[in-house]
């Protein structure tokens, strides 16, 4: 309707003519619409640019600003939008997303994003530690599920996409966890950080609830968790016992409610009667847990969180149309 001449692009003149049919708008407003959606900088809006900025999703016709030309096809069963986000960012068609490409994407698509935010995004999904996200890493980070694309870099089917870490981005703090010496079945030694050093956790009292809490704390899959302790085969699973400090003993979790493993009952850090053959391991599996909003996530804006809780009247963690309507009615309606 707006593309009156059928050229496949929308010009300022065409947008002005369309607006005049509905009450009009000044040129500055119209130009700002084009400028915001114009990914390739040619001064007009293509269909894919128009579609993206009116739906915040990609058209099946292609990527705004032109296809990157990457030799990629959508793996069967993979989410189309996740696939297209990757293609739009991977501008050099290398099959991996770099810091520079994410920065370029944000600038081309007129999004905001600090360097720290970009680096944190990459760190969150970079399983092999090469500083970039390949398609499988990106897909897992974006969707929380595994891609059906073939394994890259010789990674065997069923391997751990997060092998060896799970620690938070940046410098670790007391009580943070990470994984070490992971096996092919994703069973790894669990370690805790305290007083400037990583150390192991003794298996005394460690139970399945503790394993779920540990995997969830690290942001890893946590709906199908197994624990490996000295008395149940962890040593027999050909894992490598830890060395150095044994930080925790007597970790006793009576439910999966605690957010962090150190919130469960346990001996004082460093107080134990264990040897490293008793080091705890966990096998994190299943799905990643949905983030809890029962309390404000650390680092989130307090005002935004308070507004969310005010609208979410039933405390379900989601906002329905009825709740949004009730909230709006308190402020004049909408």
Residue pairs with C-beta under 8 A, 6 or more apart in sequence:
1 18
2 10
2 14
2 15
2 18
3 9
3 10
3 14
3 47
4 14
4 17
4 18
5 14
8 46
8 47
9 42
9 44
9 45
9 46
10 34
10 44
10 45
10 50
11 43
11 44
12 27
12 30
12 31
12 34
12 43
12 44
15 30
15 33
15 34
16 25
16 27
16 30
19 25
19 30
34 43
34 44
34 45
36 53
36 110
37 45
37 49
37 50
37 52
37 53
37 64
38 44
38 45
38 49
39 49
39 52
39 64
39 65
39 108
39 109
40 46
40 49
40 64
40 65
40 66
40 108
45 53
46 64
46 65
47 59
47 61
48 58
48 59
48 61
48 62
48 63
48 64
48 65
49 64
49 65
51 57
51 58
51 59
51 61
51 64
52 58
52 59
52 64
52 109
53 64
57 81
58 64
58 80
58 81
58 84
58 85
58 88
60 80
63 84
63 87
63 88
64 88
64 109
65 108
67 87
68 87
68 88
68 90
68 91
68 93
69 93
70 87
70 90
70 93
70 95
71 93
72 83
72 87
72 135
74 80
74 83
75 83
75 147
75 148
75 149
76 148
77 148
78 139
78 147
78 148
78 149
79 139
79 143
82 138
82 139
82 142
82 143
83 139
85 138
85 142
86 97
86 135
86 138
86 139
86 142
88 105
88 109
89 97
89 101
89 102
89 105
90 96
90 97
90 101
91 101
91 104
91 105
92 101
95 134
95 135
95 152
96 130
96 132
96 133
96 134
96 135
97 122
97 132
97 133
97 134
97 138
98 131
98 132
99 118
99 119
99 122
99 131
102 113
102 118
102 121
102 122
103 113
103 115
103 118
105 111
106 112
106 113
106 118
119 169
120 169
121 141
122 131
122 132
122 133
123 169
124 141
124 169
124 219
125 133
125 137
125 138
125 140
125 141
126 132
126 133
126 137
127 137
127 140
127 160
127 161
127 162
127 163
128 137
128 153
128 163
129 165
133 141
134 152
134 153
135 147
135 149
135 152
136 146
136 147
136 149
136 151
136 152
136 161
137 161
139 145
139 146
139 147
139 149
140 146
140 147
140 161
144 287
144 288
145 287
146 161
151 157
151 159
155 161
156 184
158 184
158 185
159 184
159 186
160 182
160 184
160 186
160 188
162 179
162 220
163 179
163 182
163 186
163 188
164 179
164 180
164 181
164 182
164 188
165 178
165 179
166 177
166 178
166 179
166 215
166 218
166 219
166 220
166 284
167 176
167 177
167 178
167 193
167 218
168 176
172 178
172 193
172 198
173 193
174 193
174 194
174 195
174 262
175 192
175 193
175 194
175 260
175 261
175 262
176 192
176 193
177 190
177 191
177 192
177 193
177 214
177 217
177 218
177 261
178 191
178 193
178 198
178 218
179 188
179 189
179 190
179 191
179 218
179 220
179 282
179 284
180 188
180 189
180 191
180 198
180 242
181 188
181 189
181 239
181 240
182 188
183 237
183 238
183 239
185 283
186 283
186 284
186 285
187 226
187 228
187 234
187 237
187 239
187 281
187 282
187 283
188 239
188 281
188 282
188 283
188 284
189 200
189 239
189 240
189 241
189 242
189 279
189 280
189 281
190 200
190 201
190 214
190 279
190 280
190 281
190 282
191 198
191 199
191 200
191 201
191 242
192 198
192 199
192 200
192 201
192 247
192 248
192 261
192 262
193 199
194 245
194 247
194 269
194 270
195 269
197 244
197 245
198 244
198 245
199 242
199 244
199 245
199 246
199 247
199 248
200 241
200 242
200 244
200 245
200 246
200 247
200 248
200 276
200 279
200 280
201 246
201 247
201 248
201 249
201 251
201 261
201 279
201 280
202 246
202 248
202 249
202 250
202 251
202 272
202 274
202 278
202 279
202 280
203 229
203 230
203 231
203 234
203 274
203 278
203 279
203 280
204 249
204 250
204 251
204 272
204 274
204 278
205 250
205 251
205 252
206 227
206 229
206 251
206 280
207 227
207 252
207 253
208 225
208 226
208 227
209 253
209 254
209 255
209 256
210 227
210 251
210 252
210 253
210 261
210 264
211 225
211 226
211 227
211 282
211 283
211 284
212 222
212 225
212 256
213 253
213 256
213 258
213 259
213 260
213 261
213 263
213 264
214 261
214 282
214 284
215 221
215 222
215 225
215 282
215 284
216 222
216 256
216 289
217 259
217 260
217 261
218 284
219 288
220 284
220 288
221 284
221 285
221 286
221 287
221 288
222 284
222 286
222 287
222 288
222 289
223 285
223 286
223 287
223 289
224 285
224 286
224 287
225 282
225 283
225 284
225 285
225 286
226 282
226 283
226 285
227 280
227 281
227 282
227 283
228 234
228 237
228 239
228 280
228 281
228 282
228 283
229 278
229 280
229 281
230 277
230 278
230 279
234 279
234 280
234 281
235 241
235 277
237 281
239 281
241 276
241 277
241 279
242 276
242 279
243 276
245 270
246 270
246 272
246 274
246 276
246 279
247 269
247 270
248 261
248 262
248 266
248 267
248 269
248 272
249 266
249 267
249 271
249 272
249 273
249 274
250 265
250 266
250 267
250 272
251 261
251 264
251 265
251 266
251 280
252 264
252 265
252 266
253 261
253 264
253 265
254 264
254 265
258 264
259 292
290 317
291 297
292 317
293 305
293 308
293 309
293 312
293 317
294 317
296 302
296 305
297 305
308 319
309 315
310 327
311 319
311 323
311 324
311 327
312 318
312 319
312 323
313 323
313 326
313 327
314 323
325 334
328 334
